[in-house]
Amino acid sequence: MTTIPADVTVLAVVVVRDGQLPAGAAETVAEAGGAVLIAGSGAGKAADELDLARQVWLAEVPSAAPAALAATLAQALADVDMILLPASPDGRDLAPRLAVSLGRPLLAGAVRCTPGEVEVTRLDDRLSVRVEVDAPVVVTLRPGCRGVPEPAGGHKGAESPRVSALSLVAAAASRDAESVEVLQPEPGVVDLAEARRIVGGGAGLVPPGADGAAVMRLLADVGAALGASAGATRVVTDAGWMSYDRQIGTTGVSVTPELYIAFGISGAAQHVGGLGTPEHVVSVNTDPSCPMTAMSDLGIVADAPAVLAELARKLGAGHAG
């Protein structure tokens, strides 16, 4: 059996299915300093997508049954002081079982990790708790909180990681969870932190005297047609036009989507502070000089309500079709 070297004190553990990385995988690897164990089906394929990885161990296993996987991985992870997992569905399933197998505490929902301290949030992010770590621990890291720095050299493949196959002895679990079917979540209800596409609405999307809640429902319908989740600024949620779990910002949800389309959002610091590092940003705003347009890959200088209504008509979303 191959084990993780003793000099690796912090390690990311990422569970994959068919080579698909879960939300938060890259952030977790970055937080672990580039050391990662990838376990699941298609582990080698997933490793090719982790630009920040510098040391990679692959554990190709056909099933992600959490109890059996925890018992199997625990053998190789016993000497790693801090084990980080993304708080994805598989990560949240595996982490507590891994903590029990290793006989160590679990710190769930962290937003920052260092070898000596873990910061977690509680009470819907209204309370930040810094936990001193002086013993081995298992941690889950919330997706979208840390962002992903540029790879060394600024481009993919600048530094090839060291990749090793991990030889493990399978451990059978007497009782385990079994996946019957994996269903993709509806865009409108998926956790914003895990959304790959997001349409965001700001105060500029609601004309004076209009029904703000109805406008945001139309935004959500357009988002669903585009395979995107709907989010909003604090002004929108404070007005009651969208629920607080849809608020993007430093006092809301932190996100790092592949695509962010901002309708009528000026780009206040509180909102932009929760955006992380989206791959592509599109801004629809009448102000060509606003911060959101300035940071966008594509800035559409136009009336946001009119653009949304036309998009809804073209897509047959809401009552526009």
Solvent accessible surface area in square Angstrom, and as a share of the most:
residue,aa,sasa,rsa
1,M,115,0.51
2,T,53,0.31
3,T,67,0.39
4,I,6,0.03
5,P,58,0.37
6,A,87,0.67
7,D,119,0.62
8,V,10,0.06
9,T,66,0.38
10,V,23,0.13
11,L,0,0.00
12,A,0,0.00
13,V,0,0.00
14,V,0,0.00
15,V,7,0.04
16,V,2,0.01
17,R,83,0.30
18,D,107,0.55
19,G,4,0.04
20,Q,115,0.51
21,L,35,0.17
22,P,29,0.18
23,A,22,0.17
24,G,14,0.13
25,A,3,0.02
26,A,37,0.29
27,E,9,0.04
28,T,0,0.00
29,V,0,0.00
30,A,31,0.24
31,E,34,0.15
32,A,8,0.06
33,G,42,0.41
34,G,2,0.02
35,A,2,0.01
36,V,0,0.00
37,L,0,0.00
38,I,0,0.00
39,A,0,0.00
40,G,1,0.01
41,S,30,0.19
42,G,24,0.24
43,A,1,0.00
44,G,32,0.31
45,K,119,0.51
46,A,0,0.00
47,A,10,0.08
48,D,100,0.52
49,E,105,0.47
50,L,8,0.04
51,D,58,0.30
52,L,37,0.18
53,A,4,0.03
54,R,111,0.40
55,Q,25,0.11
56,V,1,0.00
57,W,17,0.06
58,L,33,0.17
59,A,3,0.03
60,E,113,0.51
61,V,29,0.17
62,P,133,0.84
63,S,65,0.42
64,A,15,0.12
65,A,26,0.20
66,P,11,0.07
67,A,23,0.18
68,A,29,0.22
69,L,9,0.05
70,A,1,0.00
71,A,34,0.26
72,T,11,0.06
73,L,0,0.00
74,A,13,0.10
75,Q,62,0.28
76,A,4,0.03
77,L,0,0.00
78,A,59,0.46
79,D,104,0.54
80,V,1,0.01
81,D,67,0.35
82,M,5,0.02
83,I,0,0.00
84,L,0,0.00
85,L,1,0.00
86,P,1,0.01
87,A,9,0.07
88,S,2,0.01
89,P,79,0.50
90,D,24,0.13
91,G,2,0.02
92,R,122,0.45
93,D,65,0.34
94,L,2,0.01
95,A,1,0.00
96,P,52,0.33
97,R,85,0.31
98,L,0,0.00
99,A,6,0.04
100,V,123,0.70
101,S,58,0.37
102,L,38,0.19
103,G,70,0.68
104,R,28,0.10
105,P,80,0.50
106,L,59,0.29
107,L,30,0.15
108,A,44,0.34
109,G,17,0.16
110,A,0,0.00
111,V,24,0.14
112,R,49,0.18
113,C,10,0.06
114,T,52,0.30
115,P,104,0.65
116,G,38,0.36
117,E,52,0.23
118,V,0,0.00
119,E,27,0.12
120,V,5,0.03
121,T,24,0.14
122,R,101,0.37
123,L,114,0.57
124,D,125,0.65
125,D,59,0.31
126,R,182,0.67
127,L,82,0.41
128,S,65,0.42
129,V,55,0.32
130,R,165,0.60
131,V,45,0.26
132,E,142,0.64
133,V,20,0.12
134,D,131,0.68
135,A,57,0.44
136,P,58,0.37
137,V,4,0.02
138,V,0,0.00
139,V,0,0.00
140,T,4,0.03
141,L,1,0.01
142,R,56,0.21
143,P,9,0.06
144,G,4,0.03
145,C,35,0.21
146,R,110,0.40
147,G,10,0.09
148,V,47,0.27
149,P,80,0.50
150,E,132,0.59
151,P,21,0.13
152,A,65,0.50
153,G,68,0.66
154,G,46,0.44
155,H,111,0.50
156,K,121,0.51
157,G,59,0.57
158,A,42,0.33
159,E,110,0.50
160,S,96,0.62
161,P,47,0.29
162,R,154,0.56
163,V,82,0.47
164,S,50,0.32
165,A,86,0.66
166,L,14,0.07
167,S,64,0.41
168,L,40,0.20
169,V,92,0.53
170,A,91,0.71
171,A,30,0.23
172,A,105,0.81
173,A,36,0.28
174,S,119,0.77
175,R,212,0.77
176,D,59,0.31
177,A,47,0.36
178,E,150,0.67
179,S,68,0.44
180,V,140,0.81
181,E,128,0.57
182,V,94,0.54
183,L,133,0.66
184,Q,152,0.68
185,P,79,0.50
186,E,119,0.54
187,P,36,0.22
188,G,38,0.37
189,V,113,0.65
190,V,24,0.14
191,D,77,0.40
192,L,1,0.01
193,A,16,0.13
194,E,40,0.18
195,A,9,0.07
196,R,128,0.47
197,R,114,0.42
198,I,1,0.01
199,V,0,0.00
200,G,0,0.00
201,G,0,0.00
202,G,1,0.01
203,A,49,0.38
204,G,47,0.45
205,L,0,0.00
206,V,19,0.11
207,P,55,0.35
208,P,140,0.88
209,G,91,0.87
210,A,41,0.32
211,D,86,0.45
212,G,2,0.02
213,A,29,0.23
214,A,38,0.30
215,V,24,0.14
216,M,3,0.02
217,R,143,0.52
218,L,42,0.21
219,L,0,0.00
220,A,33,0.26
221,D,59,0.31
222,V,0,0.00
223,G,0,0.00
224,A,52,0.40
225,A,53,0.41
226,L,51,0.25
227,G,42,0.40
228,A,4,0.03
229,S,1,0.01
230,A,5,0.04
231,G,0,0.00
232,A,0,0.00
233,T,15,0.08
234,R,113,0.41
235,V,89,0.51
236,V,0,0.00
237,T,3,0.02
238,D,81,0.42
239,A,51,0.40
240,G,56,0.54
241,W,74,0.26
242,M,26,0.12
243,S,68,0.44
244,Y,134,0.51
245,D,88,0.45
246,R,25,0.09
247,Q,6,0.03
248,I,0,0.00
249,G,0,0.00
250,T,89,0.52
251,T,82,0.48
252,G,16,0.16
253,V,25,0.14
254,S,28,0.18
255,V,0,0.00
256,T,42,0.24
257,P,2,0.01
258,E,69,0.31
259,L,50,0.25
260,Y,0,0.00
261,I,24,0.12
262,A,0,0.00
263,F,1,0.00
264,G,8,0.07
265,I,5,0.02
266,S,62,0.40
267,G,6,0.05
268,A,61,0.47
269,A,91,0.71
270,Q,49,0.22
271,H,4,0.02
272,V,46,0.26
273,G,50,0.48
274,G,1,0.01
275,L,1,0.00
276,G,39,0.38
277,T,72,0.42
278,P,23,0.14
279,E,116,0.52
280,H,101,0.45
281,V,6,0.03
282,V,24,0.14
283,S,1,0.01
284,V,2,0.01
285,N,18,0.09
286,T,90,0.52
287,D,64,0.33
288,P,83,0.52
289,S,95,0.61
290,C,6,0.04
291,P,77,0.49
292,M,0,0.00
293,T,21,0.12
294,A,83,0.64
295,M,76,0.34
296,S,22,0.14
297,D,102,0.53
298,L,98,0.49
299,G,35,0.33
300,I,64,0.32
301,V,87,0.50
302,A,34,0.26
303,D,70,0.36
304,A,4,0.03
305,P,28,0.18
306,A,56,0.44
307,V,34,0.20
308,L,3,0.01
309,A,49,0.38
310,E,74,0.33
311,L,52,0.26
312,A,0,0.00
313,R,132,0.48
314,K,141,0.60
315,L,70,0.35
316,G,49,0.47
317,A,8,0.07
318,G,38,0.37
319,H,195,0.87
320,A,39,0.31
321,G,86,0.83
